[in-house]
């Protein structure tokens, strides 16, 4: 079973991966939700007691703003990385078979055995094959076309249940 296609990443694909990595993979939304709950609880406490400690209010609001600031910085860095790193402008040839996933860009290539994949996460548009903490092979579903079922079959055969627990059923 061989799957072959060529893809040139876009700023949108990099931004979507960055957003997914921050909010879904690292569960960043939980931290933001917790900070918001603390802020709302403190505001309710101040209304009930009719007493406001400005220092505590400042700290709580600052922490909420900081938690909103971090993803923004990450997305801006992704944009800068896309614009400055020439690798993102290259077309990547994907060669996927029973043994490995091979990525070729001109004279350079990388290959990954199936067991080097830590986990796979599926979104509406992409498969993210996580190789290390923040490294991933981004496989656009739109380019798989009628080979999507074949790719799913490869994932089912080659990955452990732990690696593929984030795939859609």
Number of C-alpha atoms within 10 A of each C-alpha: 10 13 16 14 12 14 14 14 18 12 17 12 16 18 18 17 22 20 18 17 18 18 16 14 13 12 12 17 14 12 14 18 13 12 18 18 13 15 19 13 12 17 17 12 13 14 11 9 9 9 10 13 9 9 9 12 15 11 12 19 16 12 16 20 14 13 18 13 11 13 16 13 11 15 18 13 14 20 16 12 15 19 13 11 10 9 14 16 14 14 15 20 17 21 16 20 16 14 15 15 18 17 19 16 15 10 5 8 12 10 15 15 13 21 14 14 20 17 21 20 19 16 15 9 14 18 18 22 21 18 17 11 10 11 11 18 17 18 19 17 17 12 15 15 10 10 15 14 11 15 18 13 12 19 18 14 12 18 18 15 13 10 19 19 14 13 17 10 4
